[in-house]
């Protein structure tokens, strides 16, 4: 994994046990349910290190990886609704998981207070050294996969995520059994592709971009409607002959349900100001992340809209986890 610097020193962590009211404590936590090295982690650390709060609070990012991101959501759901503990999550954990897990552990509409969306990013289908250099397009890859059934696997950041369903739809459209290997986040999947342990991965583009530029992996196609300026020679999935694969992940900031309106408003202002900083926007552009902030009400509406959208898609695949 890529090591990330902490926003605070370890000695400051002792303040978490303070008896001060949470909203006036000197530390606030952003919890993410995925490991370091992925897009969610990078976004959280950019937001956390650039937030300026009027009470002088600092922000730390806490990784709680496991269960594809569900552990982090449950941790925030069960935290006091005082504005001191926040969640940054990719949309699929909130809009798809409730349709595929029999006991997901949370209701995103009932248990979370939306604050703002942060950005969105398309997906990519990416291959590594296990796949011959001659494979340069999705159709090339489909042909190779049909002839190499023992290698036709893709890594994705957890079962039931959007990349999981994009992979399922691609395999079905291309006429081969494209089998997923679930990881605890996108970063570990990319590292295994680079290391030759697995043929391919489906991730948000930001997680593979630097490796593609370094020549360690090859991005075959992206799921955006238009080609990306960061990867101008890479086809969209529609251009590659797979028009149903257009998709994007958004990332949102949430607090526990019942968080006071005053805290929500202050957090919203602080995050929107952080997202507007030139250094943050440069970082996002370099990582192929597209800024998109909303009001709490707009994020709530987006959450409900995507929950309604992904329900029929998940049902059509027959995928269900009884746990």
URFEN-V428584 format. One record per residue. N is the residue number from 0. PHI is phi in whole degrees, 0 to 359 (none if undefined). OMEGA is omega in degrees with one decimal (NA if undefined). D_CENTER is the distance of its C-alpha to the mean C-alpha in Angstrom with 1 decimal. Layout:
n=(N/N)
phi=(PHI/PHI)
omega=(OMEGA/OMEGA)
d_center=(D_CENTER/D_CENTER)
//
This chain:
n=(0/1/2/3/4/5/6/7/8/9/10/11/12/13/14/15/16/17/18/19/20/21/22/23/24/25/26/27/28/29/30/31/32/33/34/35/36/37/38/39/40/41/42/43/44/45/46/47/48/49/50/51/52/53/54/55/56/57/58/59/60/61/62/63/64/65/66/67/68/69/70/71/72/73/74/75/76/77/78/79/80/81/82/83/84/85/86/87/88/89/90/91/92/93/94/95/96/97/98/99/100/101/102/103/104/105/106/107/108/109/110/111/112/113/114/115/116/117/118/119/120/121/122/123/124/125/126/127/128/129/130/131/132/133/134/135/136/137/138/139/140/141/142/143/144/145/146/147/148/149/150/151/152/153/154/155/156/157/158/159/160/161/162/163/164/165/166/167/168/169/170/171/172/173/174/175/176/177/178/179/180/181/182/183/184/185/186/187/188/189/190/191/192/193/194/195/196/197/198/199/200/201/202/203/204/205/206/207/208/209/210/211/212/213/214/215/216/217/218/219/220/221/222/223/224/225/226/227/228/229/230/231/232/233/234/235/236/237/238/239/240/241/242/243/244/245/246/247/248/249/250/251/252/253/254/255/256/257/258/259/260/261/262/263/264/265/266/267/268/269/270/271/272/273/274/275/276/277/278/279/280/281/282/283/284/285/286/287/288/289/290/291/292/293/294/295/296/297/298/299/300/301/302/303/304/305/306/307/308/309/310/311/312/313/314/315/316/317/318/319/320/321/322)
phi=(none/283/284/247/282/283/282/234/283/297/296/292/295/299/292/298/271/298/272/293/306/302/291/254/294/274/228/237/249/250/265/235/270/228/281/299/104/255/295/299/298/296/297/300/287/294/296/299/282/248/287/235/251/295/274/79/292/256/234/245/253/241/277/236/289/138/57/68/115/292/299/295/297/296/299/288/308/271/276/301/278/239/84/267/235/235/235/246/223/291/298/299/296/260/251/250/307/299/269/246/260/296/229/292/97/200/246/298/283/279/264/236/256/296/244/195/284/243/193/223/205/282/260/223/256/232/237/235/294/294/262/304/300/292/279/234/228/297/293/301/294/299/296/298/295/295/268/227/298/285/242/276/242/227/274/214/280/113/295/78/278/302/303/302/286/298/296/299/293/296/300/296/292/269/81/213/273/267/261/267/241/276/244/272/119/286/304/299/296/297/298/288/293/301/280/80/281/215/287/210/211/241/219/296/301/300/280/244/303/296/288/293/295/275/80/276/223/238/276/272/193/239/267/283/288/236/299/269/299/285/224/295/268/265/292/283/294/294/299/281/100/230/292/277/266/294/197/210/255/247/240/230/254/225/237/298/303/92/299/304/301/295/291/300/297/292/297/299/300/296/287/298/296/296/292/274/293/298/292/291/294/295/300/297/297/297/268/67/252/253/301/201/261/222/284/304/292/293/294/300/293/296/300/294/299/287/301/293/291/279/304/298/296/298/296/294/280/77/280/207/246/268/215)
omega=(174.6/-179.8/-179.5/178.2/177.4/178.5/-178.8/172.6/-178.4/-179.6/179.9/-176.9/178.7/-179.0/177.8/179.5/-178.6/176.7/179.9/174.8/-171.3/-174.5/178.4/176.4/-177.3/179.0/169.0/-176.9/165.7/180.0/170.3/-175.3/-176.6/-175.1/173.9/174.4/-179.1/-176.4/-178.2/178.9/-178.9/179.0/-177.9/-177.6/174.3/180.0/-176.3/-176.7/-178.5/176.1/175.1/-175.8/-173.4/178.9/179.4/-178.0/171.2/-175.3/171.2/175.3/-177.4/177.0/174.6/-173.5/176.7/177.9/176.2/-178.5/-176.4/-178.1/178.8/179.2/-179.1/179.1/179.2/176.6/-175.7/178.8/176.9/-178.9/-173.0/178.6/-177.8/-179.7/-174.8/178.3/163.5/-174.7/167.1/-172.4/-174.2/179.6/-176.6/-172.7/178.3/-176.8/179.0/179.7/-174.3/178.1/179.2/179.5/-173.6/175.5/179.4/170.1/-172.6/179.5/-176.2/-168.6/-175.8/174.9/177.7/175.5/175.3/165.0/-175.2/-179.1/174.9/-175.7/176.5/177.4/173.2/167.0/-169.3/178.6/-178.9/-172.2/176.2/-176.6/-177.4/-179.9/-179.4/179.3/-174.7/-179.5/177.4/179.6/173.4/-176.9/178.4/178.5/177.6/-177.2/178.7/179.7/-178.2/-173.8/-179.9/-179.5/-173.3/177.7/172.0/174.8/176.3/-175.2/175.8/176.2/176.4/176.3/176.8/177.1/176.2/-178.2/174.9/177.7/177.9/-179.2/178.2/179.2/179.5/-179.1/-175.8/174.4/173.9/-178.0/-178.3/-171.1/-175.9/171.3/-174.8/177.0/175.9/-178.6/-176.6/-177.8/179.2/178.4/179.5/-179.6/178.4/174.0/178.2/-178.3/178.3/177.6/-179.0/-171.6/-168.5/176.1/172.1/-174.5/165.7/-172.7/-176.7/-177.4/-178.9/-170.5/-177.0/179.7/176.5/179.6/178.8/178.0/-178.0/176.9/177.0/175.8/-177.1/-179.3/177.5/-173.5/178.2/179.0/-179.8/174.6/-178.2/178.6/179.7/-179.5/-170.8/-178.5/-177.7/-179.7/164.9/179.2/175.3/177.7/-178.9/177.1/-178.5/-172.1/-177.3/-173.5/176.6/-178.0/176.3/175.4/170.4/-178.6/-177.0/176.7/-176.5/171.8/174.7/175.5/-179.4/175.7/-176.5/-179.0/179.9/178.2/178.4/-179.0/-179.8/178.2/179.1/179.1/-176.6/-177.6/179.2/176.4/178.1/-178.0/-179.5/-178.3/-175.8/-178.6/177.5/-179.6/175.5/178.7/-178.9/179.7/179.7/-178.8/179.5/175.6/-173.0/-175.4/177.8/178.0/-177.7/169.6/175.4/-179.0/178.5/177.7/177.1/179.4/177.8/178.6/-180.0/-179.8/-177.7/172.3/179.4/-178.1/-171.2/178.8/179.1/179.2/179.8/-179.3/-177.7/179.3/-176.0/-177.5/-179.3/178.1/-176.9/177.7/NA)
d_center=(16.2/16.4/18.1/17.0/19.8/20.0/20.7/23.8/26.5/26.9/30.1/28.3/26.4/29.8/29.5/27.0/30.0/32.0/33.8/33.0/31.4/27.6/27.3/29.8/28.5/27.8/24.3/21.3/18.2/14.5/13.1/9.7/9.7/8.4/10.9/11.7/11.2/7.6/5.8/4.9/8.5/9.9/9.2/10.5/13.5/14.3/14.5/16.3/18.8/19.7/20.2/24.0/25.2/28.9/29.6/28.9/26.0/23.6/20.0/18.6/15.1/15.3/13.1/13.8/12.4/13.6/13.7/10.1/9.1/12.3/14.3/12.6/13.0/16.5/17.3/16.7/18.5/21.4/21.7/24.5/23.8/25.1/22.3/22.1/18.9/15.7/12.1/8.9/6.3/3.7/6.9/7.6/8.3/10.7/12.1/12.5/13.1/16.1/17.7/17.4/18.1/21.7/21.1/17.6/18.9/17.9/18.5/15.8/18.6/21.2/19.6/17.4/18.6/16.4/16.9/15.1/12.2/11.2/10.1/9.0/8.8/10.4/10.2/13.0/15.4/16.5/19.5/21.2/24.8/25.4/25.6/28.7/28.7/30.4/27.2/25.9/24.8/23.1/26.6/27.7/24.9/25.8/29.4/28.7/26.6/29.5/31.9/29.8/28.7/28.5/25.7/23.7/20.6/16.9/14.3/10.9/8.3/10.6/13.2/12.8/9.3/9.5/10.0/12.7/14.4/14.3/16.0/18.4/19.4/19.9/22.1/24.0/24.7/25.7/27.9/26.7/25.0/21.5/20.6/17.2/16.8/14.1/12.7/11.4/8.1/7.9/10.4/13.2/13.1/13.7/16.4/18.2/18.3/19.9/22.2/23.4/22.5/20.7/21.3/18.0/14.2/11.8/8.6/7.1/10.4/9.7/9.4/12.8/14.6/16.7/17.7/18.7/20.8/22.4/23.4/21.7/19.8/20.5/18.1/20.1/18.4/15.6/14.7/15.6/19.1/20.5/20.4/18.4/20.7/19.0/19.8/22.8/24.3/21.5/22.1/19.9/19.7/22.4/24.6/24.3/25.7/22.8/22.6/20.7/17.5/16.4/12.9/10.0/6.6/7.2/6.3/9.4/11.9/14.1/17.3/19.3/21.5/24.8/23.8/26.7/26.6/27.8/24.9/22.4/24.3/24.5/20.8/20.1/22.6/21.5/17.9/19.1/21.6/19.2/17.1/20.4/21.6/22.4/21.0/17.5/17.8/19.1/16.2/13.7/16.1/16.6/13.0/12.9/10.8/12.9/13.8/14.3/15.7/17.5/20.0/19.3/21.2/19.3/15.9/17.8/19.2/15.9/14.6/17.9/18.0/14.9/16.1/19.3/18.0/16.1/18.9/21.4/19.1/18.3/22.0/23.1/21.6/23.3/20.4/20.8/20.4/23.3/22.3)
//
